[in-house]
Amino acid sequence: MQPADDVHYYHSSNAFDGSLSQVLSSGSCFHSRHESNPWLIVDLGGIYIIKHVAIYNRIDYRSYRLHNAVIDVSNYIQFNETKLCTEFDNINDPTQIETFNCAKIIREQFVRLYMNAIEYLQICEMQVYGYM
Ligand SMILES: [Ca+2]
């Protein structure tokens, strides 16, 4: 048996593995613990102008868990200076892929999705679109 936090099934890399399956058992999804303000950060590996972010929600179980969420960006992994891309209370249809346009032109390296809630964060893919 492995400790619960060592189940690669739920690893954050699953949200960036290129596999778009929205079913947890596919091994394509990230799943946090039940925690305050769960988050996920992607490092773009360089500074890009970020246009929009697509979220592939988990659809096989409790899709409504994705709520009160913020997508913000920073040039610092610690996110001590941030710029807002967008925020949303709920997604319109949890089974659809939701694309969020950033409200203004932002040029940063790190993109974060987090929830202002005590909740599980469970998403299957997060895609960031932009250009240099
Ligand atoms: Ca995935």
Residues whose N, C-alpha, C, O or C-beta is under 5 A from the ligand:
A	BS01	CA	N14 A15 F16 D17 G18 S19 L20 S21 S28 C29 C124 E125
